[in-house]
Amino acid sequence: MINANKNTKTARDEASSTSRSVSLKRLKNKAAHYLGRYASTERKLNQVLIKFIKRKWPEISIDNAKDEIQETVNWCREYGFVNDAGYALMKIKSGRAKGYSAKQIKQKLAQAGISSQQVLAAFSEVEDTSDTEFQAALTMARKKRIGPYARAPIIDHKERTRQMARLARAGYSYEICKNVFDYLGEP
């Protein structure tokens, strides 16, 4: 006895493999799964979806799938799964807690695909001041054991210059670097 359903499935599979297109449902599932694991920007989500399409549908060009990708990103934005402004706020707060300078945070947000207007809006929302920058510099100095947090007191001018240069390379201004080294550890 021949199973007619089995033959029908095979014929259907062969027909669909010749005219395959990107499945919007699979893209949305991939996006939801990815965003459930990682905080992301629209640009990064776009890159993840392009990589997914290249892996799952190698015969389809990315130009042909741009509409599906954009629709998926719009769907994620509409439902609040991806929010560039919220991502920027989160990264600014965590960067400050880690001791990153404003320049360093802005650079990382630009690399993540956040526009400069959104970055400036996020910094103004956090009420970023020079005192916040100074506190972040102190955090970095404490973590790297430089300046007032050095293991041994800094007597040598060369050592002080070397340690100040380390803070300057992290994006802090000369004034803030000087203030960190003049800090006496007030309670």
C-alpha positions as CSV (number, residue, x, y, z in Angstrom):
1,M,0.0,0.0,0.0
2,I,1.4,3.4,-1.0
3,N,0.9,6.3,1.3
4,A,-0.4,9.2,-0.8
5,N,0.1,11.8,1.9
6,K,3.8,11.1,2.0
7,N,4.1,11.7,-1.7
8,T,2.0,14.9,-1.5
9,K,4.3,16.3,1.2
10,T,7.4,15.6,-0.8
11,A,5.9,17.3,-3.9
12,R,4.9,20.3,-1.7
13,D,8.4,20.5,-0.2
14,E,10.0,20.5,-3.6
15,A,7.7,23.2,-4.8
16,S,8.4,25.4,-1.8
17,S,12.1,24.9,-2.0
18,T,12.2,26.4,-5.6
19,S,10.2,29.5,-4.6
20,R,11.5,30.1,-1.1
21,S,11.1,33.4,0.5
22,V,12.0,34.8,3.9
23,S,9.5,33.9,6.5
24,L,8.3,37.0,8.4
25,K,7.1,34.8,11.3
26,R,10.6,33.2,11.7
27,L,12.3,36.6,11.6
28,K,10.0,37.9,14.3
29,N,10.6,34.8,16.4
30,K,14.4,35.3,15.9
31,A,14.2,38.9,16.9
32,A,12.0,38.2,20.0
33,H,14.4,35.5,21.1
34,Y,17.5,37.7,20.5
35,L,16.0,40.7,22.3
36,G,14.8,38.4,25.2
37,R,18.5,37.6,25.8
38,Y,20.3,40.9,25.0
39,A,19.5,44.6,25.2
40,S,20.1,45.9,21.7
41,T,19.7,48.8,19.3
42,E,17.8,48.8,16.0
43,R,21.0,48.7,14.1
44,K,22.4,45.7,15.9
45,L,19.0,43.9,15.5
46,N,19.2,44.6,11.8
47,Q,22.7,43.1,11.6
48,V,21.5,40.0,13.6
49,L,18.6,39.5,11.2
50,I,20.8,39.9,8.1
51,K,23.2,37.3,9.5
52,F,20.2,35.0,10.2
53,I,18.9,35.3,6.7
54,K,22.3,34.6,5.2
55,R,22.5,31.4,7.3
56,K,19.0,30.1,6.8
57,W,18.2,31.3,3.2
58,P,21.6,31.6,1.4
59,E,19.9,31.7,-2.0
60,I,18.0,34.9,-1.2
61,S,19.9,38.2,-1.5
62,I,19.7,40.6,1.4
63,D,18.3,43.3,-0.9
64,N,15.2,41.1,-1.6
65,A,14.7,40.7,2.2
66,K,15.1,44.3,3.2
67,D,11.4,44.9,3.5
68,E,10.9,41.9,5.8
69,I,13.8,43.0,7.9
70,Q,12.5,46.5,8.2
71,E,9.0,45.2,9.0
72,T,10.4,43.0,11.8
73,V,12.5,45.9,13.3
74,N,9.4,48.2,13.1
75,W,7.3,45.4,14.8
76,C,9.9,45.2,17.6
77,R,10.0,49.0,18.1
78,E,6.2,49.1,18.1
79,Y,5.9,46.5,20.9
80,G,8.8,48.0,22.9
81,F,11.2,45.2,22.4
82,V,13.9,47.5,21.0
83,N,14.2,51.1,22.2
84,D,17.3,53.1,21.3
85,A,16.6,55.9,23.8
86,G,16.2,53.4,26.7
87,Y,19.4,51.6,25.5
88,A,21.3,54.8,25.6
89,L,20.1,55.7,29.1
90,M,21.0,52.2,30.3
91,K,24.5,52.4,28.8
92,I,25.1,55.9,30.2
93,K,24.2,54.8,33.8
94,S,26.2,51.6,33.7
95,G,29.1,53.4,32.0
96,R,29.2,56.0,34.8
97,A,29.1,53.3,37.4
98,K,32.0,51.6,35.8
99,G,34.1,54.8,35.7
100,Y,33.8,55.6,32.0
101,S,34.1,59.2,30.8
102,A,31.4,61.0,28.8
103,K,33.6,60.8,25.7
104,Q,34.1,57.1,26.0
105,I,30.3,56.5,26.5
106,K,29.4,58.7,23.5
107,Q,31.9,56.8,21.4
108,K,30.5,53.4,22.4
109,L,26.9,54.6,21.8
110,A,27.9,55.9,18.3
111,Q,29.4,52.5,17.5
112,A,26.1,50.9,18.6
113,G,24.2,52.9,16.1
114,I,22.6,55.5,18.3
115,S,22.2,59.0,16.7
116,S,24.0,61.9,18.3
117,Q,20.7,63.6,19.0
118,Q,19.5,60.6,21.0
119,V,22.8,60.5,22.9
120,L,22.6,64.2,23.8
121,A,19.0,63.8,24.9
122,A,20.0,60.8,27.1
123,F,22.8,62.7,28.7
124,S,20.6,65.6,29.4
125,E,17.9,63.3,30.9
126,V,20.5,61.7,33.2
127,E,21.5,65.3,34.2
128,D,25.2,64.7,33.5
129,T,27.3,67.3,35.2
130,S,31.0,67.9,35.8
131,D,30.5,66.4,39.3
132,T,29.2,63.2,37.7
133,E,32.3,63.2,35.4
134,F,34.5,63.7,38.5
135,Q,32.8,60.8,40.4
136,A,33.3,58.6,37.4
137,A,37.0,59.5,37.2
138,L,37.3,58.7,40.9
139,T,35.7,55.3,40.3
140,M,38.2,54.6,37.5
141,A,41.1,55.7,39.7
142,R,39.9,53.4,42.5
143,K,39.5,50.4,40.1
144,K,42.9,51.0,38.5
145,R,44.6,51.9,41.8
146,I,45.9,55.2,40.6
147,G,46.1,58.7,42.0
148,P,44.8,58.9,45.6
149,Y,44.0,55.1,45.5
150,A,47.6,54.0,44.6
151,R,49.1,51.3,46.7
152,A,52.0,53.6,47.6
153,P,52.0,57.4,47.8
154,I,53.0,59.0,44.5
155,I,56.2,61.0,45.1
156,D,57.8,60.9,41.7
157,H,56.6,63.5,39.2
158,K,57.1,61.0,36.3
159,E,54.8,58.5,38.0
160,R,52.1,61.1,38.6
161,T,52.3,62.2,34.9
162,R,52.1,58.6,33.8
163,Q,49.0,58.0,35.9
164,M,47.4,61.2,34.8
165,A,48.0,60.2,31.2
166,R,46.1,57.0,31.9
167,L,43.1,59.0,33.0
168,A,43.4,61.4,30.0
169,R,43.5,58.4,27.6
170,A,40.2,57.3,29.1
171,G,38.7,60.6,28.0
172,Y,38.9,62.8,31.0
173,S,39.9,66.5,30.8
174,Y,43.1,67.8,32.3
175,E,41.1,69.6,35.0
176,I,39.4,66.5,36.1
177,C,42.6,64.5,36.1
178,K,44.3,67.2,38.2
179,N,41.3,67.2,40.6
180,V,41.4,63.4,41.0
181,F,45.1,63.6,42.0
182,D,44.4,66.4,44.4
183,Y,41.5,64.6,46.0
184,L,42.0,63.9,49.7
185,G,39.3,61.2,50.1
186,E,36.6,63.2,51.8
187,P,34.0,60.9,53.4
